[in-house]
């Protein structure tokens, strides 16, 4: 068995692509436009051949997408948690749970999907400004 992808419905395709590609650093691996069904599927990954996130954009949908307690978050391993959070913050992404411990942080996508960022290997030594930052909102 091989894990293939997780699907996330999005309201604003441009905002979602900006977040996942330009800010988080994923790549688009493939795209399917389905005019008969009035939807677009865009697959994103950290690299070709890796597990993917499928963004589903239902054209013209005004449905309120909510998440239940059965879904928690998406998680990505990063080489430097502080550098990653700094770049995201500079790009306008709110760091909901700062990496005070040098190991873990949480952010949210434009569609309110929680994203966990985990430091590769051992935690980095605690450092400011992250050590003193408060949590913002929920994750």
C-alpha positions, 0 to 999 in steps of 0.5 A: 500500500502507498499513501497517495494524497489528501484532498482539501476543498478551496474557495479562492484558487489563486489565494490557495496556490499563492499560499501553498506554492509561493509561501509554503514552497510546494510544486504543482505536479498536475492539474485537471480541469473538468468543465462537465463537473465544473471543478478543477483538481490541482495536485501539489507536492514537496517534490515529484513522486512524493505524497500530494495534496489535492486542491479541489476548486468547485467553480462558483461554489458558495458552500461553507467548508467546515472541518470536523474534529475528525480532521486535525492538520497537514504536516511538513518537515522543514530544514530550519523551522526558524528560517521557514517561519521567518519567510512565511511571516514576511510573506504575510502568513500568521504564525499561529503557534510559534516555534518556541521549542525549536521543533514545531510551529502551526500556520493556517491556509487561506481556507483555514486548514491547519499546517504543522511545521516540524524541524528535521532532526533534533530541535533547534536551540530556543531563540528570540523572537520566537521564544517570547511570541504568544499563540495567535488564534487557534490551530 
